Protein backbone atom coordinates (compact mmCIF):
# COMPACT_ATOMS: atom_id res chain seq x y z
CA UNK A 1 0.00 0.00 0.00
CA UNK A 2 1.45 3.35 -0.95
CA UNK A 3 1.90 6.16 1.54
CA UNK A 4 -1.02 8.07 0.02
CA UNK A 5 -3.46 5.15 -0.03
CA UNK A 6 -6.25 5.03 2.50
CA UNK A 7 -7.13 1.95 4.51
CA UNK A 8 -10.76 3.13 4.80
CA UNK A 9 -13.68 1.56 3.00
CA UNK A 10 -15.22 4.09 0.62
CA UNK A 11 -18.57 3.01 -0.80
CA UNK A 12 -18.26 5.37 -3.74
CA UNK A 13 -16.13 8.35 -4.70
CA UNK A 14 -17.53 11.77 -3.89
CA UNK A 15 -16.48 14.05 -6.75
CA UNK A 16 -17.81 17.12 -4.93
CA UNK A 17 -16.68 17.36 -1.30
CA UNK A 18 -19.49 17.38 1.21
CA UNK A 19 -22.26 15.85 -0.94
CA UNK A 20 -24.09 12.99 0.78
CA UNK A 21 -27.27 11.03 0.08
CA UNK A 22 -29.03 8.38 2.16
CA UNK A 23 -32.40 6.94 3.08
CA UNK A 24 -33.37 7.40 6.75
CA UNK A 25 -31.00 7.99 9.64
CA UNK A 26 -30.17 6.10 12.82
CA UNK A 27 -31.72 7.40 16.03
CA UNK A 28 -30.63 7.27 19.64
CA UNK A 29 -33.17 4.49 20.12
CA UNK A 30 -32.70 2.45 16.95
CA UNK A 31 -29.59 1.72 14.90
CA UNK A 32 -29.39 0.09 11.47
CA UNK A 33 -31.89 2.41 9.79
CA UNK A 34 -29.48 4.08 7.35
CA UNK A 35 -30.25 3.06 3.77
CA UNK A 36 -32.97 0.62 4.84
CA UNK A 37 -36.65 1.12 4.00
CA UNK A 38 -38.84 0.65 7.09
CA UNK A 39 -42.27 -0.85 6.34
CA UNK A 40 -45.14 0.73 8.27
CA UNK A 41 -43.15 3.80 9.30
CA UNK A 42 -42.28 7.16 7.81
CA UNK A 43 -39.21 7.12 5.56
CA UNK A 44 -37.10 10.13 4.62
CA UNK A 45 -34.59 10.76 1.84
CA UNK A 46 -31.70 12.88 3.15
CA UNK A 47 -28.87 14.72 1.41
CA UNK A 48 -26.28 17.39 1.95
CA UNK A 49 -25.94 19.59 -1.12
CA UNK A 50 -23.72 22.68 -0.82
CA UNK A 51 -24.37 25.89 -2.69
CA UNK A 52 -27.72 26.99 -1.34
CA UNK A 53 -28.77 30.03 0.65
CA UNK A 54 -26.95 29.92 3.98
CA UNK A 55 -27.30 26.42 5.46
CA UNK A 56 -30.06 25.43 3.04
CA UNK A 57 -29.64 23.24 -0.03
CA UNK A 58 -30.35 24.82 -3.42
CA UNK A 59 -34.09 24.64 -4.19
CA UNK A 60 -33.20 22.84 -7.43
CA UNK A 61 -32.08 19.79 -5.41
CA UNK A 62 -34.29 16.75 -6.13
CA UNK A 63 -34.49 13.08 -5.18
CA UNK A 64 -35.49 10.18 -7.41
CA UNK A 65 -35.70 6.40 -7.26
CA UNK A 66 -37.40 3.83 -9.47
CA UNK A 67 -39.25 2.36 -6.45
CA UNK A 68 -40.00 5.44 -4.32
CA UNK A 69 -42.60 8.17 -4.62
CA UNK A 70 -41.06 11.45 -3.41
CA UNK A 71 -43.31 13.76 -1.41
CA UNK A 72 -42.86 17.01 0.51
CA UNK A 73 -39.37 18.56 0.43
CA UNK A 74 -37.74 20.52 3.25
CA UNK A 75 -34.76 22.67 2.23
CA UNK A 76 -32.98 23.35 5.47
CA UNK A 77 -30.53 21.89 7.95
CA UNK A 78 -31.58 19.04 10.23
CA UNK A 79 -30.43 18.72 13.82
CA UNK A 80 -28.12 15.74 14.34
CA UNK A 81 -28.20 14.64 10.69
CA UNK A 82 -25.57 15.61 8.10
CA UNK A 83 -28.17 16.87 5.63
CA UNK A 84 -29.62 20.15 4.41
CA UNK A 85 -32.47 18.78 2.30
CA UNK A 86 -34.98 16.04 3.06
CA UNK A 87 -38.11 14.62 1.49
CA UNK A 88 -40.81 12.20 2.57
CA UNK A 89 -40.75 9.01 0.51
CA UNK A 90 -43.09 6.05 0.11
CA UNK A 91 -42.45 2.67 -1.46
CA UNK A 92 -44.33 2.09 -4.71
CA UNK A 93 -46.87 -0.74 -4.56
CA UNK A 94 -45.60 -4.10 -5.73
CA UNK A 95 -41.92 -3.38 -5.03
CA UNK A 96 -40.07 -6.63 -4.31
CA UNK A 97 -37.48 -6.94 -1.53
CA UNK A 98 -33.99 -6.07 -2.78
CA UNK A 99 -31.49 -3.26 -3.29
CA UNK A 100 -32.40 -0.07 -5.12
CA UNK A 101 -30.82 3.31 -5.94
CA UNK A 102 -31.68 6.61 -4.30
CA UNK A 103 -30.43 9.50 -6.41
CA UNK A 104 -30.02 13.15 -5.47
CA UNK A 105 -29.56 15.77 -8.18
CA UNK A 106 -27.28 18.38 -6.59
CA UNK A 107 -26.01 21.38 -8.54
CA UNK A 108 -26.65 19.62 -11.85
CA UNK A 109 -24.83 16.39 -10.89
CA UNK A 110 -26.31 13.09 -9.70
CA UNK A 111 -25.13 11.20 -6.62
CA UNK A 112 -26.42 7.75 -5.72
CA UNK A 113 -26.80 5.69 -2.58
CA UNK A 114 -28.11 2.13 -2.49
CA UNK A 115 -30.81 1.19 0.00
CA UNK A 116 -32.48 -2.11 0.80
CA UNK A 117 -36.12 -3.04 0.97
CA UNK A 118 -36.50 -5.95 3.40
CA UNK A 119 -39.29 -8.52 3.12
CA UNK A 120 -42.48 -7.51 4.90
CA UNK A 121 -43.02 -9.14 8.28
CA UNK A 122 -45.98 -11.48 8.64
CA UNK A 123 -48.59 -9.62 10.69
CA UNK A 124 -50.85 -12.56 11.43
CA UNK A 125 -50.26 -16.01 12.89
CA UNK A 126 -50.61 -18.72 10.25
CA UNK A 127 -53.61 -21.02 10.73
CA UNK A 128 -52.70 -24.18 12.62
CA UNK A 129 -49.70 -22.54 14.29
CA UNK A 130 -49.10 -23.17 17.97
CA UNK A 131 -50.17 -20.38 20.32
CA UNK A 132 -48.33 -19.74 23.57
CA UNK A 133 -50.27 -21.01 26.55
CA UNK A 134 -52.84 -23.05 24.64
CA UNK A 135 -51.24 -26.43 25.47
CA UNK A 136 -50.45 -27.24 21.84
CA UNK A 137 -46.73 -27.35 22.65
CA UNK A 138 -47.18 -29.83 25.55
CA UNK A 139 -45.66 -33.30 25.07
Secondary structure, DSSP 8 states (H G I E B T S, - for coil): --TT---S--SS--SSTT-EEEE----SS--S-TTEE-TTS-EEEEEE--SSSTTS--TT-EEE-TTEEEEEEE-S-BTTBS-SEEEEEEE-TT--SEEEEEEEEETTEEEEEEEEE------S--TT---TTSSTT--
